Amino acid sequence: MPREIGTVVRVEGRAATVHFNRRSACERCGACGMLKNQNVMELIVNVPFDVKPGDRVALTMDDSYFLLSTLLLYGLPLVALVTGVVAGVMLGARLFPGRDPELVGALTGIAAAAASYLALRLFGTRFAALRRSRMSLAKVEPGTESDE
C-alpha cells in the first residue's frame, strides 16, 4: 500500500486539512490528485481520532484504488492511442484518398489519446469521493517515522 506522511495544518470538527510533500516516486502518478507543478498537496480528510495542528499522520491508499488509478492514467490513453492509430490507418485510405494512411493513423491516435486525457481530467472530480473512501489515516508517533 502506498503510504505518505503528512502534517495536520487545520482541524474543523472531524475534518482535518493535511499537507503532504511530493516525493520523487509519485512524481507522475496523479492518483492523489496532485498537479505536476505542485510540491505540497493539501488534502481534507475525515479523522477518526483526535488531532491538532502540527500532528503527523500517515495516509495509506488502498492497493485496489492505486491499481485502478494507474490503469486509468496509463492504460486508458494507451488503448485510445492504439485504437486511434488502427482506426486511422484503416479508415484513412477510404476517407482521405491520396493521403498517407499512416499519417492519418498517427494523427487520429494522438487525437484519441489527447481526448482520453481530457476525459480523465473532466471526470476526475467524480473520483474524488472514491479516492477519499479508499484512503485511511493513522497517527504517527514522534520519532517513529520520517518523510523518507
N, CA, C and O atoms as a DFTB+ gen file, in Angstrom:
592 C
 N C O
     1  1       0.837      -1.189       0.000
     2  2       0.000       0.000       0.000
     3  2       0.877       1.246       0.000
     4  3       1.768       1.381       0.839
     5  1       0.628       2.154      -0.935
     6  2       1.356       3.415      -0.902
     7  2       1.023       4.174       0.380
     8  3      -0.137       4.262       0.784
     9  1       2.063       4.720       1.011
    10  2       1.889       5.401       2.292
    11  2       2.635       6.730       2.259
    12  3       3.790       6.798       1.837
    13  1       1.964       7.777       2.706
    14  2       2.556       9.111       2.763
    15  2       2.395       9.670       4.165
    16  3       1.384       9.439       4.827
    17  1       3.399      10.405       4.607
    18  2       3.361      11.057       5.908
    19  2       3.098      12.534       5.686
    20  3       3.762      13.170       4.868
    21  1       2.126      13.089       6.416
    22  2       1.785      14.496       6.281
    23  2       1.642      15.175       7.626
    24  3       1.700      14.540       8.678
    25  1       1.452      16.482       7.565
    26  2       1.319      17.295       8.767
    27  2      -0.050      17.958       8.780
    28  3      -0.463      18.568       7.794
    29  1      -0.747      17.837       9.899
    30  2      -2.049      18.481      10.059
    31  2      -1.823      19.977      10.193
    32  3      -1.024      20.419      11.018
    33  1      -2.541      20.772       9.366
    34  2      -2.390      22.228       9.441
    35  2      -3.641      22.915       9.984
    36  3      -3.564      24.034      10.490
    37  1      -4.802      22.243       9.879
    38  2      -6.050      22.834      10.353
    39  2      -7.000      21.719      10.750
    40  3      -7.001      20.648      10.142
    41  1      -7.808      21.971      11.770
    42  2      -8.817      20.998      12.200
    43  2     -10.141      21.734      12.389
    44  3     -10.205      22.758      13.070
    45  1     -11.193      21.197      11.775
    46  2     -12.549      21.734      11.934
    47  2     -13.468      20.554      12.196
    48  3     -13.849      19.843      11.267
    49  1     -13.820      20.345      13.438
    50  2     -14.648      19.199      13.804
    51  2     -13.870      17.916      13.583
    52  3     -12.786      17.736      14.139
    53  1     -14.423      17.021      12.767
    54  2     -13.759      15.752      12.447
    55  2     -12.974      15.826      11.143
    56  3     -12.375      14.831      10.732
    57  1     -12.963      16.983      10.483
    58  2     -12.221      17.149       9.232
    59  2     -10.893      17.848       9.509
    60  3     -10.842      18.873      10.188
    61  1      -9.840      17.281       8.979
    62  2      -8.512      17.865       9.149
    63  2      -7.915      18.162       7.782
    64  3      -8.061      17.378       6.844
    65  1      -7.243      19.301       7.681
    66  2      -6.506      19.648       6.474
    67  2      -5.067      19.213       6.702
    68  3      -4.422      19.630       7.664
    69  1      -4.575      18.373       5.807
    70  2      -3.243      17.791       5.951
    71  2      -2.409      18.156       4.733
    72  3      -2.880      18.076       3.599
    73  1      -1.154      18.561       4.977
    74  2      -0.213      18.844       3.893
    75  2       0.730      17.670       3.718
    76  3       1.292      17.157       4.686
    77  1       0.898      17.250       2.468
    78  2       1.825      16.181       2.116
    79  2       2.824      16.725       1.115
    80  3       2.445      17.430       0.179
    81  1       4.094      16.407       1.299
    82  2       5.126      16.795       0.347
    83  2       5.214      15.762      -0.755
    84  3       5.080      14.561      -0.522
    85  1       5.445      16.259      -1.976
    86  2       5.592      15.361      -3.120
    87  2       6.917      14.615      -3.009
    88  3       7.947      15.192      -2.660
    89  1       6.868      13.339      -3.310
    90  2       8.077      12.527      -3.369
    91  2       8.432      12.285      -4.825
    92  3       7.579      12.402      -5.705
    93  1       9.667      11.954      -5.074
    94  2      10.084      11.687      -6.451
    95  2       9.406      10.433      -6.998
    96  3       9.174      10.339      -8.203
    97  1       9.086       9.473      -6.138
    98  2       8.458       8.228      -6.583
    99  2       7.052       8.450      -7.120
   100  3       6.589       7.687      -7.968
   101  1       6.365       9.483      -6.639
   102  2       4.983       9.722      -7.079
   103  2       4.899      10.913      -8.020
   104  3       3.832      11.504      -8.185
   105  1       6.002      11.262      -8.625
   106  2       6.070      12.474      -9.427
   107  2       5.027      12.537     -10.533
   108  3       4.442      13.596     -10.756
   109  1       4.781      11.448     -11.223
   110  2       3.889      11.489     -12.376
   111  2       2.607      10.671     -12.206
   112  3       1.804      10.590     -13.135
   113  1       2.410      10.078     -11.062
   114  2       1.268       9.181     -10.889
   115  2      -0.057       9.923     -10.985
   116  3      -0.876       9.599     -11.845
   117  1      -0.291      10.914     -10.123
   118  2      -1.525      11.673     -10.142
   119  2      -2.691      11.022      -9.442
   120  3      -3.779      11.597      -9.420
   121  1      -2.516       9.869      -8.878
   122  2      -3.622       9.174      -8.218
   123  2      -4.179       9.970      -7.057
   124  3      -5.366       9.877      -6.745
   125  1      -3.339      10.743      -6.425
   126  2      -3.774      11.508      -5.264
   127  2      -4.454      12.810      -5.659
   128  3      -5.084      13.453      -4.819
   129  1      -4.342      13.208      -6.908
   130  2      -4.947      14.457      -7.350
   131  2      -3.985      15.618      -7.395
   132  3      -4.388      16.737      -7.712
   133  1      -2.727      15.384      -7.087
   134  2      -1.736      16.452      -7.087
   135  2      -1.346      16.792      -8.525
   136  3      -1.119      15.900      -9.342
   137  1      -1.272      18.070      -8.820
   138  2      -0.862      18.507     -10.140
   139  2       0.649      18.421     -10.273
   140  3       1.371      18.396      -9.276
   141  1       1.121      18.377     -11.511
   142  2       2.540      18.191     -11.781
   143  2       3.412      19.273     -11.164
   144  3       4.510      18.983     -10.689
   145  1       2.936      20.526     -11.164
   146  2       3.765      21.631     -10.683
   147  2       3.590      21.920      -9.193
   148  3       4.144      22.898      -8.693
   149  1       2.843      21.103      -8.484
   150  2       2.665      21.283      -7.046
   151  2       3.714      20.488      -6.284
   152  3       4.024      19.353      -6.644
   153  1       4.257      21.085      -5.232
   154  2       5.194      20.370      -4.377
   155  2       4.536      19.931      -3.076
   156  3       4.996      18.993      -2.425
   157  1       3.450      20.617      -2.699
   158  2       2.719      20.273      -1.486
   159  2       1.258      20.055      -1.860
   160  3       0.637      20.894      -2.512
   161  1       0.727      18.925      -1.439
   162  2      -0.686      18.647      -1.678
   163  2      -1.449      18.906      -0.388
   164  3      -1.031      18.488       0.691
   165  1      -2.560      19.593      -0.512
   166  2      -3.436      19.832       0.635
   167  2      -4.644      18.939       0.472
   168  3      -5.336      18.992      -0.545
   169  1      -4.893      18.126       1.468
   170  2      -5.992      17.175       1.412
   171  2      -6.839      17.324       2.666
   172  3      -6.311      17.366       3.777
   173  1      -8.144      17.404       2.490
   174  2      -9.065      17.463       3.626
   175  2      -9.607      16.054       3.833
   176  3     -10.212      15.467       2.937
   177  1      -9.377      15.524       5.031
   178  2      -9.769      14.143       5.324
   179  2     -10.567      14.085       6.612
   180  3     -10.385      14.911       7.505
   181  1     -11.449      13.106       6.701
   182  2     -12.159      12.834       7.947
   183  2     -11.225      12.031       8.845
   184  3     -10.651      11.026       8.428
   185  1     -11.085      12.490      10.076
   186  2     -10.143      11.864      11.003
   187  2     -10.922      11.158      12.106
   188  3     -11.699      11.797      12.815
   189  1     -10.726       9.842      12.263
   190  2     -11.456       9.090      13.285
   191  2     -10.843       9.202      14.681
   192  3     -11.283       8.513      15.602
   193  1      -9.842      10.053      14.849
   194  2      -9.192      10.220      16.142
   195  2      -8.879      11.701      16.335
   196  3      -8.994      12.488      15.396
   197  1      -8.489      12.077      17.537
   198  2      -8.208      13.479      17.829
   199  2      -6.833      13.877      17.300
   200  3      -5.831      13.207      17.551
   201  1      -6.814      14.981      16.564
   202  2      -5.554      15.543      16.073
   203  2      -5.571      17.043      16.311
   204  3      -6.625      17.643      16.521
   205  1      -4.409      17.629      16.276
   206  2      -4.291      19.077      16.381
   207  2      -3.259      19.529      15.355
   208  3      -2.455      18.717      14.899
   209  1      -3.265      20.804      14.985
   210  2      -2.274      21.276      14.026
   211  2      -0.855      20.948      14.486
   212  3      -0.503      21.123      15.652
   213  1      -0.061      20.473      13.549
   214  2       1.308      20.073      13.850
   215  2       1.477      18.574      14.018
   216  3       2.597      18.070      13.934
   217  1       0.376      17.842      14.255
   218  2       0.462      16.389      14.383
   219  2       0.833      15.771      13.038
   220  3       0.454      16.280      11.983
   221  1       1.570      14.678      13.088
   222  2       1.952      13.938      11.892
   223  2       0.998      12.754      11.727
   224  3       0.704      12.041      12.687
   225  1       0.524      12.557      10.502
   226  2      -0.385      11.456      10.208
   227  2       0.124      10.708       8.982
   228  3       0.799      11.278       8.125
   229  1      -0.209       9.431       8.914
   230  2       0.155       8.596       7.771
   231  2      -1.104       8.315       6.961
   232  3      -2.105       7.846       7.503
   233  1      -1.053       8.596       5.687
   234  2      -2.156       8.339       4.768
   235  2      -1.803       7.101       3.958
   236  3      -0.753       7.047       3.317
   237  1      -2.670       6.122       3.990
   238  2      -2.448       4.884       3.253
   239  2      -3.530       4.730       2.202
   240  3      -4.718       4.860       2.499
   241  1      -3.121       4.454       0.977
   242  2      -4.053       4.287      -0.127
   243  2      -4.271       2.794      -0.371
   244  3      -3.313       2.023      -0.429
   245  1      -5.517       2.398      -0.512
   246  2      -5.876       1.012      -0.785
   247  2      -5.218       0.559      -2.095
   248  3      -5.227       1.293      -3.083
   249  1      -4.651      -0.643      -2.098
   250  2      -3.966      -1.163      -3.283
   251  2      -4.865      -1.204      -4.513
   252  3      -4.419      -0.891      -5.617
   253  1      -6.127      -1.587      -4.333
   254  2      -7.017      -1.696      -5.489
   255  2      -7.266      -0.320      -6.107
   256  3      -7.358      -0.207      -7.330
   257  1      -7.376       0.724      -5.288
   258  2      -7.554       2.068      -5.836
   259  2      -6.279       2.525      -6.538
   260  3      -6.343       3.154      -7.595
   261  1      -5.132       2.216      -5.960
   262  2      -3.859       2.583      -6.574
   263  2      -3.728       1.934      -7.956
   264  3      -3.313       2.585      -8.914
   265  1      -4.085       0.646      -8.054
   266  2      -4.017      -0.051      -9.331
   267  2      -5.040       0.499     -10.327
   268  3      -4.734       0.648     -11.510
   269  1      -6.242       0.799      -9.859
   270  2      -7.258       1.392     -10.726
   271  2      -6.785       2.742     -11.252
   272  3      -6.944       3.037     -12.437
   273  1      -6.211       3.556     -10.386
   274  2      -5.700       4.863     -10.805
   275  2      -4.611       4.717     -11.852
   276  3      -4.598       5.433     -12.854
   277  1      -3.704       3.791     -11.616
   278  2      -2.618       3.564     -12.569
   279  2      -3.166       3.090     -13.905
   280  3      -2.714       3.539     -14.958
   281  1      -4.130       2.192     -13.868
   282  2      -4.741       1.694     -15.094
   283  2      -5.425       2.823     -15.860
   284  3      -5.276       2.932     -17.077
   285  1      -6.170       3.656     -15.152
   286  2      -6.852       4.761     -15.817
   287  2      -5.872       5.783     -16.379
   288  3      -6.047       6.261     -17.500
   289  1      -4.851       6.116     -15.612
   290  2      -3.922       7.170     -16.037
   291  2      -2.989       6.739     -17.157
   292  3      -2.577       7.569     -17.968
   293  1      -2.650       5.463     -17.216
   294  2      -1.719       4.996     -18.233
   295  2      -2.367       4.066     -19.252
   296  3      -2.080       4.158     -20.445
   297  1      -3.231       3.181     -18.795
   298  2      -3.839       2.202     -19.687
   299  2      -4.850       2.790     -20.646
   300  3      -4.829       2.480     -21.837
   301  1      -5.736       3.636     -20.144
   302  2      -6.771       4.217     -21.000
   303  2      -6.184       5.038     -22.145
   304  3      -6.593       4.839     -23.289
   305  1      -5.245       5.949     -21.893
   306  2      -4.653       6.690     -23.019
   307  2      -3.903       5.783     -24.002
   308  3      -3.905       6.037     -25.207
   309  1      -3.263       4.731     -23.489
   310  2      -2.559       3.810     -24.378
   311  2      -3.540       3.078     -25.295
   312  3      -3.302       2.947     -26.496
   313  1      -4.638       2.607     -24.719
   314  2      -5.663       1.933     -25.525
   315  2      -6.260       2.911     -26.537
   316  3      -6.496       2.547     -27.688
   317  1      -6.502       4.143     -26.112
   318  2      -7.039       5.145     -27.033
   319  2      -6.055       5.441     -28.163
   320  3      -6.463       5.589     -29.315
   321  1      -4.781       5.528     -27.849
   322  2      -3.759       5.783     -28.869
   323  2      -3.723       4.663     -29.897
   324  3      -3.764       4.916     -31.101
   325  1      -3.646       3.428     -29.424
   326  2      -3.564       2.285     -30.337
   327  2      -4.842       2.166     -31.168
   328  3      -4.779       1.931     -32.375
   329  1      -5.990       2.327     -30.532
   330  2      -7.262       2.259     -31.250
   331  2      -7.358       3.365     -32.300
   332  3      -7.814       3.138     -33.420
   333  1      -6.920       4.566     -31.917
   334  2      -6.938       5.678     -32.869
   335  2      -6.023       5.452     -34.052
   336  3      -6.379       5.784     -35.183
   337  1      -4.852       4.894     -33.811
   338  2      -3.916       4.609     -34.903
   339  2      -4.498       3.563     -35.839
   340  3      -4.488       3.745     -37.057
   341  1      -5.003       2.474     -35.283
   342  2      -5.559       1.400     -36.109
   343  2      -6.762       1.905     -36.909
   344  3      -6.866       1.646     -38.108
   345  1      -7.665       2.623     -36.246
   346  2      -8.843       3.149     -36.948
   347  2      -8.435       4.156     -38.017
   348  3      -8.998       4.172     -39.111
   349  1      -7.457       4.992     -37.696
   350  2      -7.000       5.987     -38.669
   351  2      -6.366       5.365     -39.891
   352  3      -6.596       5.821     -41.011
   353  1      -5.572       4.332     -39.691
   354  2      -4.938       3.654     -40.829
   355  2      -5.994       2.956     -41.673
   356  3      -5.961       3.032     -42.902
   357  1      -6.938       2.273     -41.015
   358  2      -7.965       1.533     -41.757
   359  2      -8.905       2.467     -42.517
   360  3      -9.255       2.209     -43.669
   361  1      -9.307       3.547     -41.865
   362  2     -10.263       4.454     -42.499
   363  2      -9.598       5.555     -43.304
   364  3     -10.229       6.170     -44.163
   365  1      -8.316       5.807     -43.026
   366  2      -7.612       6.895     -43.701
   367  2      -7.579       6.760     -45.197
   368  3      -7.762       7.742     -45.917
   369  1      -7.347       5.551     -45.681
   370  2      -7.279       5.327     -47.126
   371  2      -8.634       5.548     -47.787
   372  3      -8.701       6.017     -48.923
   373  1      -9.707       5.215     -47.086
   374  2     -11.054       5.373     -47.660
   375  2     -11.547       6.808     -47.579
   376  3     -12.122       7.335     -48.532
   377  1     -11.313       7.443     -46.415
   378  2     -11.848       8.796     -46.212
   379  2     -10.980       9.884     -46.833
   380  3     -11.479      10.935     -47.235
   381  1      -9.684       9.624     -46.906
   382  2      -8.758      10.625     -47.436
   383  2      -7.891      10.002     -48.535
   384  3      -6.699       9.773     -48.332
   385  1      -8.492       9.731     -49.698
   386  2      -7.689       9.121     -50.777
   387  2      -6.559      10.076     -51.192
   388  3      -6.739      11.291     -51.264
   389  1      -5.419       9.493     -51.456
   390  2      -4.268      10.302     -51.850
   391  2      -3.423      10.747     -50.660
   392  3      -2.329      11.279     -50.846
   393  1      -3.912      10.540     -49.458
   394  2      -3.149      10.884     -48.251
   395  2      -2.497       9.614     -47.707
   396  3      -2.983       8.506     -47.932
   397  1      -1.420       9.792     -47.010
   398  2      -0.720       8.667     -46.398
   399  2      -1.555       8.127     -45.242
   400  3      -1.792       8.860     -44.282
   401  1      -2.015       6.866     -45.294
   402  2      -2.859       6.327     -44.225
   403  2      -2.136       6.262     -42.872
   404  3      -2.772       6.382     -41.825
   405  1      -0.813       6.073     -42.891
   406  2      -0.069       6.043     -41.626
   407  2      -0.072       7.403     -40.951
   408  3      -0.149       7.497     -39.726
   409  1       0.013       8.452     -41.752
   410  2      -0.039       9.805     -41.190
   411  2      -1.410      10.071     -40.578
   412  3      -1.514      10.625     -39.484
   413  1      -2.458       9.674     -41.291
   414  2      -3.818       9.827     -40.760
   415  2      -3.959       9.010     -39.470
   416  3      -4.563       9.475     -38.503
   417  1      -3.406       7.802     -39.458
   418  2      -3.460       6.963     -38.255
   419  2      -2.724       7.597     -37.093
   420  3      -3.217       7.585     -35.965
   421  1      -1.551       8.152     -37.355
   422  2      -0.785       8.806     -36.286
   423  2      -1.555       9.986     -35.718
   424  3      -1.609      10.164     -34.501
   425  1      -2.148      10.791     -36.583
   426  2      -2.903      11.962     -36.114
   427  2      -4.145      11.567     -35.335
   428  3      -4.448      12.171     -34.306
   429  1      -4.871      10.556     -35.815
   430  2      -6.073      10.129     -35.077
   431  2      -5.688       9.462     -33.752
   432  3      -6.409       9.591     -32.763
   433  1      -4.567       8.758     -33.731
   434  2      -4.104       8.152     -32.486
   435  2      -3.756       9.205     -31.446
   436  3      -4.135       9.085     -30.281
   437  1      -3.039      10.232     -31.865
   438  2      -2.686      11.325     -30.951
   439  2      -3.941      12.045     -30.479
   440  3      -4.058      12.387     -29.302
   441  1      -4.872      12.273     -31.388
   442  2      -6.127      12.937     -31.006
   443  2      -6.928      12.094     -30.019
   444  3      -7.507      12.627     -29.072
   445  1      -6.963      10.783     -30.237
   446  2      -7.705       9.896     -29.326
   447  2      -7.050       9.865     -27.944
   448  3      -7.750       9.884     -26.931
   449  1      -5.719       9.819     -27.890
   450  2      -5.025       9.833     -26.602
   451  2      -5.271      11.153     -25.880
   452  3      -5.518      11.163     -24.674
   453  1      -5.205      12.269     -26.609
   454  2      -5.469      13.576     -26.002
   455  2      -6.905      13.651     -25.483
   456  3      -7.151      14.200     -24.409
   457  1      -7.846      13.101     -26.241
   458  2      -9.245      13.098     -25.803
   459  2      -9.422      12.266     -24.534
   460  3     -10.228      12.616     -23.672
   461  1      -8.677      11.167     -24.415
   462  2      -8.798      10.342     -23.206
   463  2      -8.240      11.080     -21.991
   464  3      -8.803      10.984     -20.901
   465  1      -7.135      11.819     -22.168
   466  2      -6.611      12.620     -21.058
   467  2      -7.589      13.723     -20.667
   468  3      -7.773      14.005     -19.483
   469  1      -8.211      14.340     -21.657
   470  2      -9.210      15.374     -21.375
   471  2     -10.401      14.783     -20.624
   472  3     -10.901      15.390     -19.677
   473  1     -10.853      13.607     -21.041
   474  2     -11.970      12.953     -20.361
   475  2     -11.595      12.613     -18.919
   476  3     -12.408      12.789     -18.012
   477  1     -10.375      12.129     -18.701
   478  2      -9.937      11.834     -17.331
   479  2      -9.914      13.105     -16.492
   480  3     -10.288      13.087     -15.320
   481  1      -9.479      14.193     -17.086
   482  2      -9.418      15.468     -16.375
   483  2     -10.827      15.966     -16.024
   484  3     -11.064      16.441     -14.913
   485  1     -11.749      15.852     -16.970
   486  2     -13.115      16.326     -16.748
   487  2     -13.866      15.482     -15.722
   488  3     -14.638      16.011     -14.922
   489  1     -13.639      14.173     -15.747
   490  2     -14.348      13.290     -14.836
   491  2     -13.563      13.013     -13.560
   492  3     -13.995      12.209     -12.734
   493  1     -12.427      13.660     -13.388
   494  2     -11.594      13.452     -12.206
   495  2     -12.291      13.800     -10.908
   496  3     -12.036      13.175      -9.879
   497  1     -13.171      14.793     -10.942
   498  2     -13.880      15.179      -9.720
   499  2     -14.822      14.073      -9.246
   500  3     -15.115      13.967      -8.055
   501  1     -15.292      13.254     -10.182
   502  2     -16.172      12.144      -9.798
   503  2     -15.433      11.076      -9.007
   504  3     -16.039      10.319      -8.248
   505  1     -14.113      11.021      -9.191
   506  2     -13.307      10.039      -8.479
   507  2     -12.885      10.537      -7.100
   508  3     -12.306       9.777      -6.324
   509  1     -13.166      11.796      -6.784
   510  2     -12.728      12.361      -5.503
   511  2     -13.353      11.623      -4.321
   512  3     -12.666      11.323      -3.345
   513  1     -14.650      11.328      -4.403
   514  2     -15.310      10.613      -3.305
   515  2     -14.753       9.204      -3.167
   516  3     -14.560       8.717      -2.053
   517  1     -14.495       8.548      -4.293
   518  2     -13.897       7.218      -4.260
   519  2     -12.502       7.287      -3.660
   520  3     -12.112       6.419      -2.878
   521  1     -11.752       8.319      -4.027
   522  2     -10.395       8.480      -3.507
   523  2     -10.412       8.609      -1.987
   524  3      -9.617       7.976      -1.293
   525  1     -11.327       9.438      -1.476
   526  2     -11.420       9.624      -0.022
   527  2     -11.816       8.327       0.684
   528  3     -11.324       8.037       1.774
   529  1     -12.704       7.550       0.063
   530  2     -13.159       6.324       0.713
   531  2     -12.101       5.224       0.681
   532  3     -12.183       4.272       1.457
   533  1     -11.121       5.337      -0.192
   534  2     -10.081       4.318      -0.332
   535  2      -8.784       4.687       0.372
   536  3      -7.762       4.025       0.190
   537  1      -8.827       5.741       1.176
   538  2      -7.644       6.158       1.913
   539  2      -7.937       6.095       3.403
   540  3      -9.052       6.382       3.839
   541  1      -6.937       5.720       4.174
   542  2      -7.114       5.677       5.623
   543  2      -5.967       6.423       6.292
   544  3      -4.865       6.519       5.752
   545  1      -6.252       6.949       7.478
   546  2      -5.270       7.717       8.237
   547  2      -4.895       6.992       9.513
   548  3      -5.699       6.270      10.103
   549  1      -3.660       7.202       9.923
   550  2      -3.193       6.711      11.214
   551  2      -2.281       7.773      11.799
   552  3      -1.545       8.440      11.072
   553  1      -2.330       7.923      13.086
   554  2      -1.477       8.904      13.749
   555  2      -0.051       8.364      13.807
   556  3       0.160       7.180      14.071
   557  1       0.916       9.226      13.564
   558  2       2.321       8.843      13.609
   559  2       2.918       9.381      14.901
   560  3       2.845      10.576      15.188
   561  1       3.502       8.487      15.664
   562  2       4.136       8.900      16.922
   563  2       5.450       9.608      16.615
   564  3       6.177       9.195      15.712
   565  1       5.762      10.669      17.353
   566  2       7.019      11.407      17.108
   567  2       8.228      10.486      17.173
   568  3       8.363       9.672      18.085
   569  1       9.112      10.634      16.176
   570  2      10.349       9.885      16.150
   571  2      10.247       8.469      15.603
   572  3      11.249       7.756      15.554
   573  1       9.015       8.035      15.176
   574  2       8.880       6.669      14.695
   575  2       8.896       6.576      13.179
   576  3       9.125       5.497      12.632
   577  1       8.658       7.679      12.492
   578  2       8.570       7.638      11.036
   579  2       9.086       8.952      10.484
   580  3       8.877      10.008      11.083
   581  1       9.748       8.893       9.364
   582  2      10.250      10.108       8.716
   583  2       9.559      10.283       7.382
   584  3       8.784       9.426       6.958
   585  1       9.840      11.390       6.723
   586  2       9.273      11.667       5.409
   587  2       9.901      10.812       4.317
   588  3       9.330      10.718       3.231
   589  1      11.000      10.211       4.544
   590  2      11.734       9.493       3.500
   591  2      11.044       8.234       3.164
   592  3      11.510       7.487       2.303
